[in-house]
Amino acid sequence: MAERLVYLNGEFVAESEARVSIFDRGFTSGDGIYEATRTYGHELFRLDAHLDRLFRSLVYVRIDCGLSRDEMTAISNEVVERNRHLLGAGDEYALWHLITRGERLPSERAGPTVVLFCKPVEFTRFARTYVDGVVVVTPATRRIPPQCLDAKAKITNKMNHAMAAFEARQADPNAVPLMLDIDGNLSETDVTNFFFVAGGRLCTPGMRNVLGGITRETVFGLAADLGIEVVEGDFTPYDVYTADEAFLSGTSGTIQPVRSLNGADIGDAVPGPVTLQLIRAWNDMVGLDYVAQALGHLGDNESKDLLAAWQKRLAA
C-alpha cells in the first residue's frame, strides 16, 4: 500500500481518510496530550520511556484513553510495522500519539479521541545545524509558569511556544527561541531542551520549568558513562554568554550544537568537544551516525560538502 496507515479510535485507516470531528476538544480548546517517539534504523527508540510520560500526562489532565499500557505498546509497534515498508533506507519515522478529551457535545457523553500516526522525520529542516550550529534567541514571551500549568505534561496547546518561535524568527529567520521563565532563568526552546558546558560541567535548567525530555534523560546517562558532571539548576543568559559550548536535545534532531545566543558566539568550535563526545556516544548507542544520516537528505552537492566537514570534525 502506497499510503501510510493511521490508528484512529480502534481502527486502522488510510492517512487521507482519517477524520476527527470539528467538535473535538483537542481542536476547539487544545484539550489533549501528545508524544513523539523517533526511530533509529527503523526501530523505535525508548518507547517505554515515552509511554511512561504519556500516561503521566493523561493522569495530570484527567483523560482516560481507554487503553491499557500493554495495549498502547502493542498498537504503537503495530503502527510502525504497518508503515515500515514505506521508509527508504536512510529515512526514519516519528511515531505520534495524540489523545484528546473527545467531542464537546451537550446532549451526550463522548469518549476520548486516540490517534497514532507515523510522520517521516524532516531531516532537511535541521540537518545543516550539525555543522553550522543553531542560532538561539531569547524572545519576550516567557514560559508558562508551573503555578499555571505544569511543564512536565506534554500538552497539545502550544501557543506559548509558537509565539516565542514567531518572535525569534523576527530577529533571525533561522533562529530558535530559548525561552526564559518569569524570573529570567533559562527554560527550554519551543521543541527541545537546552544544555551548555562551563568549566567542564554539563549544565541544564532544572525540571521546574521544562518538559523532562527523553533525549535529555538519555544525555544524562551518556554523560555519566563519560564521567561528565551534570548540573541542573537556575541559569540566566549570562551563564550561556560565558559558556564554553552549548547544544539542544530533542527527539527528532537528537543533539544539535548551538552556535550563538542573541548574536553572541558561544565557545570556539561547533560542535564543542563535550558536545562531540556525546554525539559520538549516541551514535555508538544507536548503531548509526545520525548526523551523517540527516546530511544525506540534502541536495547532492551540499550534502557532499557538509558530510566532508562533518567527517573532519568527527575525526578530530
C-alpha positions as CSV (number, residue, x, y, z in Angstrom):
1,M,0.0,0.0,0.0
2,A,1.4,3.4,-1.0
3,E,-0.3,5.4,1.7
4,R,0.5,5.4,5.4
5,L,-2.0,4.0,7.8
6,V,-3.2,5.7,11.0
7,Y,-4.7,4.2,14.2
8,L,-7.9,6.2,14.9
9,N,-10.2,5.2,17.8
10,G,-9.7,1.4,17.4
11,E,-9.3,1.2,13.6
12,F,-6.5,1.4,11.1
13,V,-7.4,3.8,8.3
14,A,-5.6,5.4,5.4
15,E,-4.0,8.7,6.3
16,S,-6.1,10.6,3.8
17,E,-9.3,9.0,5.3
18,A,-8.6,9.8,8.9
19,R,-11.3,12.2,10.2
20,V,-11.7,13.9,13.6
21,S,-14.9,15.9,14.5
22,I,-14.8,19.7,14.4
23,F,-16.4,19.5,17.9
24,D,-13.4,17.6,19.3
25,R,-12.0,19.5,22.3
26,G,-8.5,19.0,21.0
27,F,-9.5,21.2,18.1
28,T,-11.7,23.7,19.9
29,S,-9.6,24.0,23.1
30,G,-6.2,22.4,22.7
31,D,-7.5,19.9,25.3
32,G,-5.2,17.0,24.9
33,I,-1.8,15.5,25.3
34,Y,0.7,14.0,22.8
35,E,4.0,12.2,22.4
36,A,6.5,11.7,19.6
37,T,9.0,8.8,19.5
38,R,11.7,8.6,16.9
39,T,13.1,5.6,15.2
40,Y,16.8,4.9,14.6
41,G,17.4,2.3,11.9
42,H,13.6,2.0,11.6
43,E,13.3,0.8,15.3
44,L,11.5,2.9,17.9
45,F,13.9,4.4,20.5
46,R,12.9,4.3,24.2
47,L,9.2,3.7,23.5
48,D,8.7,2.6,27.1
49,A,10.0,6.0,28.4
50,H,7.8,7.9,26.0
51,L,4.7,5.9,27.1
52,D,5.6,6.4,30.8
53,R,5.5,10.2,30.1
54,L,2.3,9.8,28.0
55,F,0.4,8.1,30.8
56,R,1.7,10.6,33.4
57,S,0.4,13.4,31.2
58,L,-3.0,11.6,30.9
59,V,-3.3,11.3,34.7
60,Y,-2.4,15.0,35.1
61,V,-5.0,16.3,32.6
62,R,-7.6,13.7,33.8
63,I,-8.2,11.9,30.5
64,D,-8.8,8.2,30.4
65,C,-7.6,7.0,27.0
66,G,-9.5,3.7,27.3
67,L,-6.4,1.6,26.6
68,S,-4.1,-0.3,28.9
69,R,-0.3,0.3,28.9
70,D,0.2,-3.1,27.2
71,E,-2.4,-2.3,24.6
72,M,-0.8,1.1,23.9
73,T,2.6,-0.6,23.5
74,A,1.2,-3.2,21.1
75,I,-0.6,-0.6,18.9
76,S,2.5,1.7,18.9
77,N,4.6,-1.1,17.5
78,E,1.9,-2.1,15.0
79,V,1.5,1.4,13.6
80,V,5.3,1.4,12.8
81,E,5.2,-2.1,11.4
82,R,2.3,-1.4,9.1
83,N,4.1,1.6,7.7
84,R,7.7,0.4,7.7
85,H,7.7,-0.7,4.1
86,L,7.3,3.0,3.0
87,L,10.6,4.1,4.6
88,G,13.7,4.5,2.4
89,A,17.0,3.1,3.7
90,G,18.1,6.4,5.2
91,D,14.6,7.5,6.4
92,E,13.1,7.4,9.8
93,Y,9.7,7.9,11.4
94,A,8.5,9.9,14.3
95,L,5.6,8.0,15.9
96,W,3.0,10.4,17.2
97,H,0.5,9.7,19.9
98,L,-2.3,12.3,20.1
99,I,-5.1,11.9,22.7
100,T,-7.8,14.4,23.3
101,R,-10.8,14.6,25.7
102,G,-13.1,13.9,22.7
103,E,-16.1,15.7,21.3
104,R,-17.8,18.6,23.1
105,L,-21.5,17.7,22.6
106,P,-24.1,19.0,25.0
107,S,-26.5,16.0,24.8
108,E,-24.2,13.1,25.0
109,R,-21.0,11.9,26.7
110,A,-18.4,11.1,24.2
111,G,-15.2,9.2,24.8
112,P,-11.6,10.3,24.1
113,T,-10.1,10.7,20.6
114,V,-7.0,8.4,20.3
115,V,-4.8,8.8,17.2
116,L,-1.4,7.2,16.5
117,F,0.4,8.0,13.2
118,C,3.8,8.0,11.6
119,K,5.4,11.1,10.3
120,P,8.7,11.0,8.4
121,V,11.5,12.8,10.2
122,E,12.1,16.1,8.3
123,F,15.9,15.9,8.2
124,T,16.3,18.8,5.8
125,R,14.7,21.1,8.3
126,F,17.7,20.8,10.7
127,A,20.5,18.9,9.0
128,R,22.7,22.0,8.4
129,T,22.7,22.8,12.1
130,Y,25.1,20.0,12.9
131,V,27.8,21.7,11.0
132,D,26.7,25.4,11.1
133,G,25.2,25.4,14.6
134,V,21.8,26.5,15.9
135,V,21.2,30.3,16.2
136,V,19.3,30.8,19.5
137,V,17.4,34.0,20.6
138,T,15.7,34.8,23.9
139,P,12.1,36.0,23.0
140,A,10.0,38.4,25.0
141,T,7.4,35.6,25.6
142,R,8.1,33.7,28.8
143,R,7.5,30.1,29.5
144,I,4.1,29.5,31.3
145,P,5.0,29.2,35.0
146,P,4.3,25.9,36.8
147,Q,1.9,27.7,39.1
148,C,-0.4,27.9,36.0
149,L,0.4,24.7,34.1
150,D,3.0,22.1,35.0
151,A,5.8,21.8,32.4
152,K,6.1,18.1,32.9
153,A,2.9,17.3,31.0
154,K,3.2,17.2,27.2
155,I,0.1,19.2,26.3
156,T,-1.2,19.9,22.8
157,N,-1.8,23.6,23.4
158,K,1.5,25.0,22.1
159,M,0.5,28.7,21.6
160,N,3.0,29.8,24.3
161,H,5.9,28.1,22.4
162,A,4.5,29.2,19.0
163,M,4.5,32.9,20.0
164,A,8.1,32.6,21.2
165,A,9.1,31.0,17.9
166,F,7.5,33.8,15.9
167,E,9.4,36.4,17.9
168,A,12.7,34.6,17.5
169,R,12.3,34.4,13.7
170,Q,11.6,38.1,13.6
171,A,15.2,38.6,14.9
172,D,16.6,35.9,12.6
173,P,14.6,33.7,10.1
174,N,16.6,30.7,11.2
175,A,16.6,31.4,14.9
176,V,15.2,29.0,17.6
177,P,13.6,30.6,20.7
178,L,15.3,29.9,24.1
179,M,12.5,30.8,26.5
180,L,13.1,32.3,29.9
181,D,10.8,31.7,32.9
182,I,9.1,34.7,34.6
183,D,12.2,35.2,36.9
184,G,14.6,35.4,33.9
185,N,16.0,31.9,34.2
186,L,16.6,29.7,31.2
187,S,13.8,27.3,30.4
188,E,13.6,25.5,27.0
189,T,13.1,26.1,23.3
190,D,9.8,25.6,21.5
191,V,10.6,21.9,20.9
192,T,13.9,21.0,22.7
193,N,15.8,21.1,26.0
194,F,18.9,23.2,26.3
195,F,22.4,22.4,27.7
196,F,25.6,24.3,28.0
197,V,29.1,23.4,29.1
198,A,31.0,25.6,31.6
199,G,34.2,24.6,33.5
200,G,33.9,21.0,32.2
201,R,30.4,20.6,33.7
202,L,27.2,20.0,31.7
203,C,24.6,22.4,32.8
204,T,20.8,22.4,32.1
205,P,17.7,24.1,33.5
206,G,16.0,22.2,36.3
207,M,12.7,20.4,35.9
208,R,10.5,23.1,37.4
209,N,10.2,25.0,34.1
210,V,11.0,22.4,31.4
211,L,9.5,19.3,29.9
212,G,11.6,16.3,31.0
213,G,12.7,15.2,27.6
214,I,13.5,11.5,26.9
215,T,16.6,12.7,24.9
216,R,17.5,14.9,27.9
217,E,17.4,11.9,30.2
218,T,19.5,9.8,27.8
219,V,22.1,12.6,27.6
220,F,22.3,12.4,31.4
221,G,23.1,8.7,31.1
222,L,25.7,9.1,28.4
223,A,27.3,12.0,30.4
224,A,27.6,9.7,33.4
225,D,29.2,7.0,31.3
226,L,31.7,9.6,30.0
227,G,32.5,10.9,33.5
228,I,30.9,14.3,32.8
229,E,29.3,16.0,35.7
230,V,25.7,17.2,35.1
231,V,24.3,20.1,37.0
232,E,20.6,21.0,37.0
233,G,19.6,24.4,38.3
234,D,18.6,28.0,37.7
235,F,20.7,29.7,35.0
236,T,20.5,33.0,33.2
237,P,21.6,34.1,29.7
238,Y,24.8,35.4,31.3
239,D,25.8,31.8,32.0
240,V,25.4,30.9,28.4
241,Y,27.3,34.0,27.1
242,T,30.2,32.9,29.2
243,A,29.9,29.2,28.5
244,D,32.4,27.0,26.5
245,E,29.7,25.4,24.3
246,A,26.0,24.6,24.1
247,F,23.6,22.3,22.4
248,L,19.9,21.4,22.1
249,S,18.5,17.9,22.8
250,G,15.2,16.7,21.3
251,T,13.5,13.7,19.7
252,S,14.0,14.4,16.0
253,G,17.3,16.3,16.0
254,T,18.8,14.4,18.9
255,I,21.9,16.5,19.9
256,Q,22.3,19.7,17.9
257,P,25.2,22.1,18.6
258,V,24.4,25.8,19.3
259,R,26.4,28.5,17.6
260,S,25.2,31.7,19.3
261,L,22.8,33.3,21.7
262,N,21.3,36.7,20.8
263,G,24.1,37.2,18.2
264,A,27.0,36.3,20.6
265,D,29.0,33.3,19.6
266,I,29.4,30.6,22.3
267,G,32.8,29.0,22.6
268,D,35.4,28.4,19.8
269,A,34.0,25.4,17.9
270,V,30.8,24.0,16.6
271,P,30.2,21.4,17.9
272,G,32.3,21.9,21.0
273,P,34.4,19.0,22.4
274,V,31.9,17.8,25.0
275,T,29.0,18.0,22.6
276,L,31.1,16.0,20.1
277,Q,31.8,13.4,22.8
278,L,28.1,13.0,23.4
279,I,27.3,12.8,19.7
280,R,29.8,10.0,19.3
281,A,28.4,8.2,22.3
282,W,24.9,8.5,20.9
283,N,26.0,7.1,17.6
284,D,27.6,4.2,19.3
285,M,24.4,3.6,21.3
286,V,22.0,3.5,18.3
287,G,24.4,1.9,15.8
288,L,24.5,4.7,13.2
289,D,25.8,8.2,12.6
290,Y,22.6,10.2,12.9
291,V,24.3,13.4,11.8
292,A,25.6,11.8,8.5
293,Q,22.1,10.3,8.1
294,A,20.5,13.7,8.3
295,L,23.1,15.4,6.0
296,G,22.5,12.7,3.4
297,H,19.0,14.1,2.8
298,L,20.3,17.4,1.5
299,G,21.0,18.0,-2.2
300,D,24.0,16.1,-3.6
301,N,26.5,19.0,-3.8
302,E,25.5,20.5,-0.4
303,S,25.4,17.0,1.2
304,K,28.9,16.2,-0.1
305,D,30.5,19.3,1.3
306,L,28.7,19.2,4.7
307,L,29.4,15.4,5.1
308,A,33.1,16.1,4.4
309,A,33.1,18.9,7.0
310,W,31.3,16.6,9.5
311,Q,33.7,13.7,9.0
312,K,36.7,16.1,9.6
313,R,35.2,17.3,12.9
314,L,34.3,13.7,13.9
315,A,37.8,12.6,13.3
316,A,39.4,15.5,15.2
